[in-house]
Amino acid sequence: MKFTNDGKKISFTYHEKIGGCVTYFFIKKQETIVIEQVFVNPELRGQGLAQQLMLKILSFAKEQHKKIYPLCPYARTYLKKHTEYQALIDDHTTLETKNEMEKNNGSK
C-alpha cells in the first residue's frame, strides 16, 4: 500500500478513491503538528489501516523533529494505548492555542 503526503494529509487510495487519510496542520510557528482527523473508508475498517495511518503521521513528526497534538479522538485514544510515543506529544498545547488552531485550519 502506498501512502502519500501532500502537506495537509497523509492518504492512500482504494479503487481510485481515498481509502483513508490522516489530516493535519501546524501550529506554534510550525513546531507542533495537530492531528485533526483519522479516517478510513467504511469498507476497509477493521484491517488495522487507521493504525498504519497513525504510524505514518508519527514517523513524519519524528523525521521533522516536531511535536504532535492529537485533536482527533482516535489519535488521542491511540496515543494513550501506545505510551512509547509520549515524548512526541505536545503537552503544552492548551486552550490558549485554540485561536491559532482555528486560524490554521479555517474553522470558526
Order of alpha helices (4+ residues) and beta strands (2+ residues): beta-beta-beta-beta-alpha-beta-alpha-alpha
